[in-house]
Amino acid sequence: MKSLRLILSNPRYFGPAWAFASLNILFGTWAIYIPMVKEDLGIDKATLGIALFFLSFGVFTVFPVASRIVNYLGVGRATWYGILMLCLTALFPLMANSFITLALALFFFGSANGLLDIAMNTLVTEIEKEDRQNFMSASHGFFSLGGVLAGLGSFLILVFENRMLHMLAAVILVFAVNLIFSKKYLHIKAAPIEKEPFSFRHFKPLLLLGVVSFVVMASEGAIVDWSGLFLKEVTLAPEALWGAGFLGFQITMTLGRFLGDAISARIGSVRIVTFGSCIAIAGYLCVLLANTYMAIVGFALTGLGFSVIIPELFRIGGNVKGVESSQGVAFIAGSGYSGFLLGPVILGFLAEEYSLNTSFTVLLTGVVVVLFTTFLMRRNRIRKN
């Protein structure tokens, strides 16, 4: 919990961590109203799915240029501008009065999400380099905490009785806190690196990191979408327990991220990814026993294992020798988002053609691949700036 204490006691660290929370507070608040937006616009699930695709499309549109924007503005200012864009565009989807305007609104909201994601992860990477302090994992813990706050905010629906007022309240909260603490990081720029010509030896570690990011985020997306159905159809769990796997996954994910920095500082980034993979493998083995309570424990273990992996990938990717930190972060984020979006779709196809057990066996195989990838990462000794 050292990194959590560091964040809570020092504005220099709290500001970036709050940016992580901000992203999920506004995204989670939008998610609460998705059913209402669908009903008000009179669109079906397929049409809603197409509209939601534009959110992802907005994210991916920004990724190729995000590193240039971050380097041009400076990582501190890019984070602040990302927050401003997020606060503005978060209002757009709830103002939509047709499918077209919803799709456009989600595209711009997704673009703001993508820019802030790259900027804030690069910001934490740079502060860690300057201060020799680890707080990347705890910052991702704040992202999870932001989702919890958004979920608690669902109780405000009855208070506001107006979704625009609810979102506006969330925007004001996010903006006000960021306005106070942004002064602590606005001046920060990415440290210059020694420019080197393109070499596969620089790209190779990023490729390995991208594979890990894709698999882990695909698994996260699959558990979010399919854990409840697995408990219902495979383990025959009672209705009251259908959400228990997802809840256990989220709780251990948040807890693991608050603990991860101290462990990483002690054993190193690659080793913590290795241990996280082993814990996730144990979790999937429990899930595949197809017993309700063992599956719930398994989902919780998987959340604990995955909790430390993505933050460490950003930390490693932002420190690869010969690669600008923003470029490394953007590559890993793009790989991860690809997995998060494609994973549930692929797993759904496998579940339809074969079974949910088959789908989760594939997820287990993917994590085994991640484990072996960490050995390659060690052997190749990922070089840092």
TORBA-760536 format. One record per residue (C-alpha): z, x, y. Coordinates in pm, whole numbers, plus 50000, padded with zeros to 5 digits. Each point is the difference from the previous one (the first is absolute). Example, Ala and Ser with C-alpha at 12.3 -4.5 7.8 and 13.67 -1.06 7.14 Angstrom:
! residues 2
507805123049550;499345013750344;
//
This chain:
! residues 385
500005000050000;499905030650228;496584990450137;501184964350068;502995013350194;497625023150185;497784970750101;502894977850107;501715027350201;497055015850182;497434981450215;497405027049924;499954988249638;500824963450052;496914994450218;497445009449732;502024982249729;500034968350209;496205002250026;499934997049619;502294969750013;497904984850280;496855000249790;501594979749721;501964976850232;496804987550162;497935000449683;502754981849809;500384974050275;496264992949981;500234997149620;502664973050029;497504977350175;496995005849774;500484966749813;500284981250331;496905016850144;498074991349683;501074963750024;499354996750374;496495014649971;499214979049693;498705029449796;500295005649626;501495030049820;496645017049956;499224997450371;503485012250087;499415029649769;496835008750190;501874997950330;502745022849867;497315024549892;499205005250370;503555012450055;499405027049738;496545006450145;501625006550338;502365025249844;497175018649826;497845000150312;502655019750187;500835025249727;496855021750039;500605004550375;503804998350011;500555037549977;497645006050295;501804973750207;503385014949914;498875035250086;498334988750324;502954979750130;502775020849847;501974986849707;502844986450216;497734980550234;497854988149710;503114985249836;500984982450323;496484986450056;499944988749637;503194980550060;498554984050315;496854990049810;502104986249716;502154979050235;496914985650166;497904993449690;502924985349799;499684968950217;496284995249932;500074986149640;502464972650095;497724989650288;496944995949776;498364965650000;497265006549745;499145022449706;497855022250224;502705005650260;502575006149722;497775026349838;499455017550335;503704998350084;500965015149665;497405027650043;501585011150329;503524996149858;498985021549703;498515026450231;503285002650190;501875002449669;497745028549888;500325020250320;503784996750013;500335008649632;498155033050040;501625008550334;503614993749901;499735018749669;498415029450182;502754998150264;502755002649741;498155028849832;499835019150328;503664994050089;501015011549653;498055032250056;501555006050342;503604992049909;500015009949633;501604966549922;498884975949728;499874963150091;496594988249878;501424981249703;502684983150211;497324990150253;498164982249719;503354984449918;499944985450349;496574985649921;501574982149702;502904989650224;497494985250244;498734977649720;503564988849929;500514991750370;496744980450002;501164981049693;503314991650164;497984989050301;498554971949789;503244981250068;498964999050367;497154976349918;502334970550047;501415014950321;496705006250178;497984971549846;496985018750137;498385029549825;498755015650323;503545000750142;501265015349676;497375027550006;500515005450373;503725005249938;499195025549731;497515017450231;502555001650284;502605015149763;497555026049871;498645008350346;503395002550172;501555023549746;496885021749984;499815001350381;503505014850010;499545025749725;496325009450047;501015023450284;501475022949737;496685005949825;497214992550253;499575037050080;499605011449639;496655014149896;498855012849665;500595037149960;496735019750016;498835014049671;497845029449919;496474986749975;498285009249677;496544990849867;499894972249744;501075011949660;500504980849679;503325017749962;501214980350305;498544967449879;501245004049643;503714993750070;499094969950215;497894986649714;502975002449764;502254983350258;497404972650048;499964992549626;503794997049997;499984978250312;497334976949855;501854995149669;503454995150153;498854975450265;497924981449742;503144996349792;502004988250300;497374973950082;499854988649638;503774995849974;500084980250324;497314976549871;500634998949625;503695006449924;500934963350035;497164988749775;500955026649742;503574987149988;498784964149978;497245003349740;500895030849795;503805000549993;500284961950039;502665004250268;501544968950158;498634990150340;503095013150180;499185035549885;496275001050077;500625018450326;502745022849864;497615027849901;498485002150347;503454998250161;501315028249782;496895020350078;500474995850377;503745007449997;499675032549807;496935009450204;502014997350322;503055017849857;497925028349851;498275006550330;503295003950182;501165025049738;496685018149951;500095024950287;503205017049885;498645003449646;496665012850129;501725026450214;501875012049693;497275000349732;496714999050193;497264974150050;497975006049683;503044998949774;501254967550152;496574984449935;500315012249640;503454984849957;498904967950172;497104997349755;502355004449704;502304972450128;497004977050056;498755007049645;503444990549863;499814968450211;496624989649862;501195006449644;502894976050066;497584974350144;497745002249692;502934991449772;499264964550120;503674990550021;500904981950322;503015020750098;498545033049885;496834991950199;502084993550314;501785033349948;496605015749942;498594986950328;503105013050179;499595034549841;496325000250094;500904992350361;502515028649999;497435024149857;497254990150240;502294999350304;499915037550054;496395006949905;497964986250292;502265015350271;499775033649824;496214997449980;499844995450377;502335029650044;497925022249770;496664987950138;501095006750357;500755036049910;496945010949801;498775033850123;496774998650198;500134962150044;501244982250315;503074978949927;498334968150127;497035005649768;502245005549699;502034968950077;496844979250057;498505011049667;503154990949807;500424967150184;496374990549932;500355008349630;503234980349979;498664969250176;496985000549771;502324999049701;502214973250154;497014977350059;497985007349685;502885003749754;501064963349987;496364989149972;499285023649709;503264990749832;499214963250045;496665004749830;501675018049707;502634972949975;497314973249990;497855018249743;502815013549786;503664994250091;502695008450254;501425024349745;496695018650010;500115000850379;503465015350008;499065024549726;497215011950229;502545004050282;502205020649767;497015021949913;499305004850370;503515013150063;499675023749704;496865013350175;502105004550316;502565019849802;497345023649867;498525002850350;503315013650128;499735028649750;496565008050142;501494998950349;502635025449898;497525022349824;497715000150303;502995005750231;498984976650283;499795021950305;501714989950323;499325007450365;
//
